[in-house]
Amino acid sequence: MTTPMPPRPDTDDCVNALERLHGVIESRLPARGGDPEQSYVARLLHKGPDAFLKKIGEEATEVVMAAKDADHGGDRRKVVSEVADLWFHTLIALAHYGWSPRDVVAELQRREGTSGIEEKALRKVRQREASNE
C-alpha cells in the first residue's frame, strides 16, 4: 500500500520557506544575541560546531534508516520527515559558517549539466594539483 504524500509547494514557496528559516536561524547566532536558554538553535550554536555537526550525523543516519524501512513497507512519509530534520541542521551549519541556502543552490546550478562521474573525476584532479603545490 502506498502512503499518499502531501501536495508539493511550487519553487517560489520552497525558496521562500528556506530563506525564512535561514533568517530565523541567523537571528539565533551568538553574535546576534541568540539566547541558548530560549532557543534550541541558539543552544546548538552556543555549544559550537561539534554539537550541530553531531546532530547532522545523527539525522543523516535517521534518513538512511527511514529509507530502508520504507523499502520494506514502512511509512514513506518518515523519509521526508527525517530529511527535513537533516536539512534543518545543515542550515544551522551553513549559518555558522556564513553561508545561506542561496549559496548551495548556486553550487548546484554551477554543477548543472555536468555528469556526476565527470564532476567527481575533476575534483580528484584538483585535489592532486593542490597537494602538489
C-alpha positions as semicolon CSV with decimal commas, in nm:
position;residue;x (nm);y (nm);z (nm)
1;M;0,000;0,000;0,000
2;T;0,138;0,339;-0,099
3;T;0,123;0,622;0,152
4;P;-0,007;0,943;-0,008
5;M;0,236;1,233;0,000
6;P;0,126;1,587;0,079
7;P;0,087;1,830;-0,212
8;R;0,414;1,979;-0,326
9;P;0,472;2,353;-0,300
10;D;0,590;2,543;-0,605
11;T;0,951;2,657;-0,647
12;D;0,891;3,006;-0,509
13;D;0,730;2,860;-0,197
14;C;1,032;2,632;-0,146
15;V;1,283;2,912;-0,185
16;N;1,083;3,146;0,038
17;A;1,048;2,881;0,310
18;L;1,422;2,812;0,310
19;E;1,502;3,182;0,316
20;R;1,262;3,245;0,606
21;L;1,407;2,955;0,803
22;H;1,759;3,075;0,725
23;G;1,666;3,420;0,859
24;V;1,536;3,272;1,184
25;I;1,848;3,058;1,225
26;E;2,075;3,358;1,159
27;S;1,887;3,555;1,424
28;R;1,987;3,284;1,674
29;L;2,361;3,320;1,608
30;P;2,556;3,414;1,924
31;A;2,684;3,729;1,751
32;R;2,323;3,835;1,701
33;G;2,224;3,774;2,060
34;G;2,079;3,425;2,028
35;D;1,984;3,307;2,376
36;P;2,071;2,941;2,445
37;E;1,818;2,938;2,728
38;Q;1,535;3,034;2,492
39;S;1,621;2,866;2,162
40;Y;1,725;2,517;2,054
41;V;1,915;2,664;1,756
42;A;2,095;2,916;1,977
43;R;2,184;2,634;2,217
44;L;2,340;2,426;1,938
45;L;2,526;2,729;1,802
46;H;2,644;2,827;2,151
47;K;2,784;2,476;2,205
48;G;2,981;2,508;1,884
49;P;3,033;2,302;1,572
50;D;3,070;1,967;1,749
51;A;2,709;1,993;1,871
52;F;2,542;2,072;1,540
53;L;2,776;1,851;1,337
54;K;2,688;1,559;1,565
55;K;2,320;1,631;1,501
56;I;2,382;1,632;1,125
57;G;2,541;1,288;1,155
58;E;2,252;1,159;1,363
59;E;1,992;1,298;1,124
60;A;2,173;1,157;0,819
61;T;2,166;0,814;0,984
62;E;1,794;0,855;1,055
63;V;1,733;0,937;0,686
64;V;1,908;0,614;0,589
65;M;1,709;0,412;0,843
66;A;1,378;0,567;0,733
67;A;1,458;0,494;0,367
68;K;1,550;0,134;0,447
69;D;1,225;0,096;0,643
70;A;1,028;0,249;0,352
71;D;1,181;-0,009;0,119
72;H;1,037;-0,280;0,342
73;G;0,683;-0,150;0,382
74;G;0,744;0,126;0,635
75;D;0,589;0,470;0,623
76;R;0,739;0,660;0,327
77;R;0,647;0,994;0,489
78;K;0,912;0,924;0,752
79;V;1,177;0,975;0,483
80;V;1,051;1,329;0,422
81;S;1,031;1,398;0,795
82;E;1,387;1,283;0,854
83;V;1,522;1,473;0,552
84;A;1,351;1,785;0,690
85;D;1,540;1,732;1,018
86;L;1,865;1,684;0,825
87;W;1,810;1,997;0,616
88;F;1,726;2,196;0,928
89;H;2,050;2,101;1,098
90;T;2,255;2,161;0,783
91;L;2,100;2,509;0,764
92;I;2,236;2,570;1,114
93;A;2,583;2,469;0,991
94;L;2,551;2,696;0,687
95;A;2,460;2,992;0,907
96;H;2,750;2,921;1,142
97;Y;2,993;2,921;0,851
98;G;2,844;3,233;0,692
99;W;2,659;3,067;0,405
100;S;2,294;3,053;0,303
101;P;2,062;2,824;0,106
102;R;2,121;3,054;-0,195
103;D;2,489;2,958;-0,187
104;V;2,400;2,589;-0,201
105;V;2,158;2,649;-0,488
106;A;2,429;2,845;-0,672
107;E;2,666;2,550;-0,633
108;L;2,401;2,308;-0,761
109;Q;2,338;2,537;-1,057
110;R;2,711;2,550;-1,126
111;R;2,712;2,171;-1,145
112;E;2,401;2,152;-1,360
113;G;2,459;1,971;-1,686
114;T;2,782;1,814;-1,560
115;S;2,798;1,439;-1,529
116;G;2,838;1,328;-1,170
117;I;3,117;1,098;-1,285
118;E;3,294;1,388;-1,458
119;E;3,245;1,615;-1,155
120;K;3,397;1,357;-0,921
121;A;3,694;1,298;-1,154
122;L;3,754;1,673;-1,184
123;R;3,754;1,709;-0,804
124;K;4,018;1,434;-0,777
125;V;4,238;1,611;-1,034
126;R;4,204;1,942;-0,847
127;Q;4,291;1,773;-0,516
128;R;4,604;1,617;-0,669
129;E;4,707;1,951;-0,818
130;A;4,655;2,128;-0,485
131;S;4,859;1,868;-0,296
132;N;5,147;1,903;-0,547
133;E;5,176;2,281;-0,499
